[in-house]
Amino acid sequence: MDEKNNRRNDGQLQLELPQEVAMGEYANFAIITHSSSDFIVDFARVMPGLPKAQVRSRVILAPGIVPPFNIPKGEA
């Protein structure tokens, strides 16, 4: 995909939301792990009475976008 075609004339980025992503994925549990180069957020669905949960989605974030999430510095 051409980067020029993905930006409007006013310089703002246009995002595409594919139908299969737009439906979302339900999660009632999230865990954050990190290294010096990235943050990993795993989302899972925990069911009552079951000792195991399957990760339904994983998001890997660059450290530069994590501060807006308000994670205290001592924990990052």
N, C-alpha and C positions, 0 to 999 in steps of 0.2 A: 504494500500500500504506500502510495506516495505521500510523504509528510506534508507537502504543500496542499494536497487535497484534503487533509485531515484538520486543517486550520482555517478558520474563517478570516475574512479580510481584516477584521479588527484585532487580530492577533490572539484571540481566545481559542483554546483547544476544544474541539468538538469530540464528545465521547460517543461511541457506539455501544448499545446495550443489546446483545444478542438475546433472542427469546428464551433460550435455555438458561441463561444467566439471570434474566429478569425475574424469573420465578423464585429465585433465591433458594437457600438451603436452611432448614431449621436447625438451630443448635442451642443447647441449654448449658453448654460447658465450653470454656475456652482456656487455653494455657499458652503463656508467652515464654519463649526461650530466646536467648540472644547471644551473639558473639560481638566482637569488635566491628565486624563488617555488615551484619544484618540482624533484624528481629524476625522471628518466626512465630506466627500466631496460628495455632491449630484449633479448629472448631469441631466439637463432637456432640453427639446426641446420647445422653445418658438416660437409660430406661430404669425405672424403679425395679429393684430385685435382681438386676443383672450385674454381675461383677465386672463386666467388660464393656467398653464403649469404643465405637469405631470413629476415627477421624473422618469427618465428612468434607472438610475443606481446609486447605492450608494456604496462608497468605504470607509471603516473604517480603519484608519491607526494608528499604534502605534506611540507615540511621537518620538521614536528613529529613525524613518526613515523620519521624516518630514524635518529636516535641509537641506537635499540635494535639497529640493524644493525652498529654498531661501526665506522663509517667514520671514520678519523682526521680531525680538524678541518682540517688543512692540505690535505687532498684533497677536501674537500666544498665 
